[in-house]
Amino acid sequence: NVELKEMSKDDKRNTLIVELKKTSNLNTKTLQAKKNDELATMAVAVIYLRDGGFRTEAQLNRMSDDDHRNTMIVEVNKATGVPVKTLQKKTNQEIAGIAEK
């Protein structure tokens, strides 16, 4: 995406915070306190749940980042049979990768 390439690192971060604010129950101050990799990890779970049709944006908006992760784990377990305990040890990115297989 050309527009994304032209954005500064701070603009990318702020855009991600705005988007995550729309899809979680976390406030802006809490999101701003997170590191970039934490924000990216949160985004993986939100995108998986929303784009996979597992939760609507309205449902996601009432959930915390922990709720997003736990819901993603449950949905991937249902779809793949990979044990929950195994998924809990993985990063959100690794879990999403398992779901794509």
Phi, psi and omega in degrees: 000119183299316181302318179295319180297329183276349181281147175287165179301317179296320178295320177298315180299313182295323177296318178297318178299315179300315181293320179292328177299325179289337188237027173205170178266012180276144179275167183301318181300317178296317179295319180297333181282347182279152177284160181304318181292329176292319178297317179297320179296319177298318182298323179301313181296316181298313181297316179301312183291318182287306185289335177279354179079015181280330178215147175278166177299323178296319178294316180299325182296338179267003185251151173275173177295326176295319177298318178301310182299312182296322178294319177299317179300314180298315182294320179291323176300314179299319185283329188244339184081359176295129183302143179304317181300324177292315181295325181297336180275352184264159172283164177301322179296318179294320179297315179298322177296321177296319181295330182284342183287000000 
